[in-house]
Amino acid sequence: MTLRTLDSLGDLAGRRVFVRCDFNVPLDGDGRITDDGRVRAALPTLKALVAAGAQVVAASHLGRPKGSPDPQYSLAPVAARLGELLGSPVAFATDTVGSAAQGVVDSLENGQVAVLENLRFNAGETSKDYAERRAFAEQLAAFADVMVSDGFGVVHRKQASVYELAELLPSAAGELVAHEVGVLDKLLTSPERPYTVVLGGSKVSDKLGVIDSLLPRVEKLLIGGGMAYTFLAAEGHAIGKSLVETDQIETAKRYIAEAAEKGVELLLPVDSLMAESFSADAGFDNAASDDLEGTSYGSDALGLDIGPATAEQFAAAIRSSKTVFWNGPMGVFEFPAFSGGTKVVAEALTQTDGLTVVGGGDSAAAARTLGFADDQFGHVSTGGGASLEFLEGKKLPGLEVLGWA
């Protein structure tokens, strides 16, 4: 079955459309949005619906409130920013399904947009109990004629506004979700070659599924970040106090052997920045992978970034590829001294003549923090967890309910 898209919903003029967005943006202590990438990502669908003359009810979660209102997680700043980006006022309901929401929805005219308060202020949104989720979805369904799913970051969750609502109303994927699915499906079924996957982040255990799925499909697999030290330990290197998952060392050995058996070039760090402590101003030295404890910090050193030789080796592998998927930073990019490896990898993706995909989450945040714009890459996913689960081959309930199989 194929994914139902906006054109399957017919003429939307004068119809009320509930759009499940992903407005889960970071806020500073004063409630200001520090990265509006996910709000911008919703614009193509929202503008298309406005142009079609629909009455648009946009909704999302933000953060992890405990099923009741919490002012620090209010979507009010998102509604204000969305109005700026659309160039027209966006009404904001101070509740999800109460009298304020009903009043805002009832006042909508054709081509207007409203935002409901945080869906997770209602316990029914994320309840483990089907009846509770269904009851909340029925309240949301009363606001609309049709439902558009455009929050890719939540399609791997069976939640009321993602799954049950899409069962209750005629539903389809928005432009963002349809594009995400198209790009990620290409990575699984028809990548242009050579195909390189770059994985980073802290834990091997977070990437087991995606390695299992993609290792047989790629020409090159590059491993950086904290997870690299489990692989280096598996090769017998002393790694000081670097992050290691001892229970995954045998798994890393299996991946190393499998890569060799399948003819996949597995690139691990040949050097690392070894620091005296986990802090932004820590002293550090570069060390080769066969001598990571040979710095002045000895066996107390911990690796916080790939070294310059590794960064250039990774960059060369990326630039020579026609398809690249990157998920996970190469080091502690939040500390400027240990952001260099991630920056080199991101820059190499921008220099690649082919499809480059940034797998959302920390990777997208790192790229933006380091000064890269989304349009410098082929595609920046808005869902880190969802993109990984898609590439693992898992069934995602928020896509299955839209016809994807």
N, C-alpha and C positions, 0 to 999 in steps of 0.2 A: 504493500500500500504506500501511496505517496502522501507527503505532507500537504494538508489543506492550507491554502494561502488566501490572502485578502480577496482576490477576485472570485473565490468560491462563495462569498457572502452576498454577492449581487449589489444592487444599488443601495447605498447606505444613506442617501440624502434623507434627512429628517428622522433617521433612526438613532436610537441611543446605543452607543458602543462602549462596553466595558473593556478597558485595556489593562492587562496585567503587565506592568512595567517592572524594571529592576532599578529602583532609585536608591539602592543601598550605598550611598556615597559617604565618604569620610567627612566628619565635621570637627572643627577645632573646639576649644573650650568655650568659645562664645557663640557656638551654633552656626558658624560660617562654613560653607562647603569648601573643602581644600582641593578637591579634584572632581570636576563636574562631568567627567568622561561618560558616566552611565546616563546622565541626563541628556547629554548630546546624542548618545547612541539611540535614544528613543525618538528623536526628532523626525526621521524619515517616515515612520509609521504615523505619528501624531499629525504631521503636516499633510500626509495623504488623506487621513480621515477628515481633517478640517476642510481640505479642498473638496472632498466629496460631499460636504454639507452635513456630516454626522454631528451628533451631540456626544462629546467624548468625556467619559468618566475614567480617569487614570488612577491607578492604585498600585501600591507597592508596600514592601516592608522596609524597615531601616533598623539595623542593629538587631539586638536580641532582647527586647523587653520581655517581661515574664507573663504575657497574656493579659496585661492591663495597662492603662495609659501611663506613660512616663515621659515627661516633658523633654528630657535630653534626647529622645528618639523621635521627636515630632518631625513630620514631613513639611512643616510650614516653610523652612528655608528652600526646600526643593520646589514647592509651588511658586515661590517668588522667582527663583532662578529660571524655572521653565517659562514663566511669563516673559522674562527678559529675552530668552532665546527665541521664543515664538513671535515676539514683537507685539503681543496682545495680552490683556489681563487674563490670568488664570484664577478661577475661584478656588477657595480652599475650604473644605469641610473639616470642622474640628472634631469629628468623630467618624467612625467607619460605616455604621449602619443605623445610626440614631437619627434624631430629629434634624440635627444640623446637616448631616449628609443628605437626608431626604429633601430638605429645603434647597440645598445647593443644586442637587440633581434636577429637581423640578423646575428650577429657574433657568436651566440651560437652554440656549437657542441654537439653531443650526450653525455649525462651524465654531462653536465655543468649546472650551476645555475646562474641566474641573479636576481637582486632585482630592482624593479622600485621605483622611488621616491614616497613619501607620496600621496596616492590616494586622500586624502582630500585637496590637493593643487589644485584640479579641482572641481569647484562648482557642476558639474554634479553628483559627487559621492553621495552626501547627499541631492540633490535637492528634494523638495516636488513635483516638476513637473515631471510627468512620461516621457514626451518627452525629457526633459533634461537628465534624468538618462539613458534613452534608448540610446540617442545619444552618451553619454560617454561610455556606455557598448559596443556599436558597435565599437568604436575606440579600446577598450581593446580587443574585440573579434578578431580583425584583427591580433593580435599578436600570436594567438594560434589555435590549432586544437581542443583541448578539455579543459574543465575547471574542476578543483578540488577545492571544498570548504573545507577549513581546519581551518577557523577562527571561532571557536565556540563562541567567545565573541561577534560576530556581527550577528549571525544567527537570532536574534530577530528583526533585522533592515531590512527594505526594501530599500536597497541601491544598486547602480548600479553594483558594483563588487560582490555583494552578491546574488542579485535576478535576475535582468535583464540579466546579463552576463550568469548566469546559464540557462536562457531560450534560449539564443542565440546559445550556444555551447553544444555538448554532455557533460553532467556534472555528477559528483558523489561526494560523501563525501570522504574526506581524512581519514586517520587512526585516527587522533585526534577527529574529529567530530563524526565518527562512534563509537568510544569508549565512548565519552561523552554521546551520546544518549543511548547507551546500559546500562551504569551505572545508569543514571537518570531515565530511563524507569523502571528499576528494583525497584527503590525507590517508584515508583507509583503503580506498578502492582504485584510484587512478592518479597517483602522484607522478609528476614529471621527475625524471631521474638525471643525476644522482639525488637521492633523498637522504637528508641528514636530520637527526633529532638531537636536540640539546636539552639536557635535563640538569637542573640544579635544585636548590632548596636544601633543607636540613636533613631530611630523612629518606632513606631508601624505602622504608615501609610505606611511605606515602605514594611511591611511584611503581610499586610492584605490578599492578594491573596494566599500566601503560607500557612498561618495559616488556611484559609478557606479550602484549598485543603488537607492539611496533617493532620489536627486535627482528622478527622474521621479515619485515617489510622494508627495511632501510639498508642503505649502503654504509652509513656512518652513524655511530652513537657516541655522543660526547657527554661526559659526566663531570660536573663541577659542583660547587657549593659544598655544604657540610656533608652531603651524602657521599661525596667522593672519597672521604677518609675511611668509610667502611670498605669501599672497593680497594683502596690502597692497603688497608690492613689485610684484606683477603689475599693480596699479592705478597704479603709478608713484610711490608714496610712498617717501621716504628713511626707512630704518628703523634707522639707526645700526648697532650691532653685534648687533642682535637676531637670534635664530636664523632662518636662511633656508635653504631647499633651492633653490639656483639652478637645478638641473636639473628642478625642478617648477614653475617660474614659468610656463612656457607651458601646463602642465596647469591651473594655477590660472586662467589667462586663459580657458581653454576652459570651465571650470566656471562662471565668472562670466558668460560669454556664453550658456551653455546654460541657466542659471537664468533669465536675462532672456528667452530664447526661450520657455521653458516657463511663464513667469509665476510662477516660484518666487521668493519674497522672500528674498534672500541678505543676511544681516546680518553685517557685519564690524565689528571694533572701531572706534568713533569716537574713543576715547582709550585711553591705556595708561599704566601706571606704569613710567616709564623710570628704570632704576637705574644707578648708577655702576659696579657690579660684580655678579657672580653670588655673592652671599653673603647670609646672613640679616640681617645688620646694615648692609647697603649703604644709602647715601643714595639717595633717589629723588624724582622730581617727576612729577606727572601732566601729560601732554601730549596735545594733539589729534592725530589720525592724520595730518593734513596738516602737522604741525610736530613730529614726534617727535624731531628733532635740535635743537629749539629750547630745550631745557632747559640748565641750567648745565653739563651733562655733554657737550653737543654731540654730535658724531658717534660718540663712544665709548659713548654710552648704549645700554642693552639693555632691551627690554621684558620684564618678569617677571610682569605680570598685566594683565588688562583694567582699564580705568579705571572710575570710578563711573558716568559717563554711559552707557558701554557696558553695565555690569552692570544698570542699571535698564532700559535698552532691551531687553536680553535677557530680563530677568525679566518685563516686560510681555508680550513675545511668548509666553513660556512659559505665563503665567497665562491667556492668552486662547485656549489650545489645548485640545483634547479628547484628544489623544494626543501624548506627548512621549517621545522616546528620547534619552538623554544618554550620551555616551561621551567621556571625556577631560577633565581639569581645565582651568580657564580661565587658570591661572597656576601659579607654583611654590608650591603650597599647603603644602608642607613648611616653608616660611619664613612665619611668621605675618604679616609685613608684606605678603606677596604672596598671601595666601589669600582676600582679600575677594571677588574676582570669583567664585571657585568657590563660596564660601559663599552669595552672593546667588543664584546659579543653582540650587544645591541647595535653598535655602529656597523659591524660586519653584516648584520641582517639588512640594514638600509642600503648596503652596497651590493647586494646579491641580485643577479639577473634571473629572477624566478619568483615563485610564490613563497612569501615569508609569513609565518603565522606565529603571533605571540599569544601564548596560552592563558591570558587573563591573570587574575590574582596578583601575586607578588611580582610576576614578570612585567605585567602592564604598569604596575605602580613604580617599579624600578626604572623602566624606560622613561616614564614621564618625569620622575624625580631627577633623572640624569639629563634631562633637557631634550628628549626626543618627542616628536609629535606623532600621533597615531597614524597620520597619513604618510609617514615615512616607511611604514611596513605594509605588506600586502593585506594583512588582517590582524586586528587586535581583538581577541575574544573578550566578551564581557563576563564570562563565567569560568573561573579557574577550575572549580570542582566539576562543573557540568562538562566542560570541554575534556577533562581527563577521563571522566566516566564514559563519555561518548567514544573517545578513542580506545578505551578499554573494551569496547564492544558491548557495554551494558545496555539494558533496556531502560530508557528514561521515561517515567510515567507521563511527564508533561509533554513529551513528543508523541508517545503512543496514543494518547487521547486525541491528538490532532491528526491521526492517521498514519504516522510514521512507523514503519516496521522493518 
